[in-house]
Amino acid sequence: MPNTYTQIYIQLVFATKGRENKIRSEFREEIEKYITGIFTNKEQKIIAIYLNPDHIHIFFQLQKFKNWYSRFGKGGEN
């Protein structure tokens, strides 16, 4: 089987309900660290993260895609 090299980048954007300004600036850094910790525990690499008062941007590289695909894509079939 030939070697396969895959890079998958995903941008997630989450908005607050009604796009209301709910994310206060004094908590922005703490929330960013919390979200980064979640991605780190899932062995994903965050390229960029930023919180605006009404939405969040997360740009990350999907790591270990082969393992993910074997669990969810084809159920481990070869």
Secondary structure, DSSP 4 states (H G I P E B T S, - for coil): -------EEEEEEEE-GGG---S-HHHHHHHHHHHHHHHHHTT-EEEEEEE-SSEEEEEEEEP-HHHHIIIIISTT--
